[in-house]
Amino acid sequence: MSSSVYDDEHLVTPDGVAIRRMRRARAWSRRRLVRAIGDASSRESGLWETISINLLEGIEETNEPISYATLCRVAAGLDYDPIALVIEPKTERTLH
């Protein structure tokens, strides 16, 4: 990202294929990952927060744009670096 903006005002595009691959490597269902996200949230903040199975499906299947906070939740559930789960937008080049 050109200005490296990772905040909740801007959506990020998650690497759904990588997230699905990591989930499957653990032999987890989507429901299990959703639980792991909630468990990680509870350990970090004392609040059990997670995402819906439908949102996880959108992330894995279509790289559905999400807030950076949501990406951090998913990454925490997988015990992985959230920045490594972002698809960087392609920069447009102008031809002169």
N, C-alpha and C positions, 0 to 999 in steps of 0.2 A: 504494500500500500504506500502511496507516495508520501503521505504525512504520518504514516504509522499510527492511525487512530484506532485504538482498541478501547472503546467505551460503549455505553448503552445507547448513545445518541445515534450511532451508526451500526447498521447490520453488517455481520460478517458472513461469508459463505463457507460453511464447514465442508471438509472433505468427507463426504458420506461414505465413500468406498473404504477409506482408511478406518473410519469408525466401525463400519460393519465388519471389516476384516479383523479388527482388534476384538470385537465382541465375539465373533465366531471362534477366534483362536482360544478364547476362554471357555468355549462351548456354552455360552450364555444365550438365552432367548432374549428378545427385546424386553420382555417383562422383567427378567433378571437384571438387565442393565439399568432399567428404570429404578429398581430397588437399590442397586449399588449406588446410583446417583443420589438417592435420598439418604442412604447410609453415610456416604461421604460428606454430604451437606450437614448432617447431624453431628458428625465428628468435628467438623470445622467450625460450625457456628452454634450448635445446640438446637438448631431448627431443622426439621425434616422437610426439605424442599426437593422436588424432582420435576420431571417433565412428563408429558403424556406419551403413551405408546404411539399415538397417532403422529405427534410431533417427531418422535424418534424415527418413525417410518419415513416421514417427509425428508428428514435430514439424510437418512441412509439412501433413499431412492432417488431424490431429486436435488440434493444439496440445498435444501430449503434455507434461505437466509434467516439468521437468528441473531439475537443480541449477544454481545461478547460475554455477558454474565451467564447466559444459557450455555454457551460453548464451554465456559469454565466449569459449569456443573457437570456436563457430559465428560469432560476431560478428567475431572476429579473422580467420577465413577469408574473410569478406566485407569486411573492412576497414571495419567499421561500429561505432557505439556500441552496446554491449549493452543499455543502459537503454532505448534506442529500440525494441528488439525484444521488450519485455515487454508483455503485456496486463495492465493493471491490473485487479484484481478489483473487481467492483461492490460498493459498500458497501450494506449493508442499512439501510433506514430503518424505524424503528418509528413507527407511527401512534398518536397519543394522542388 
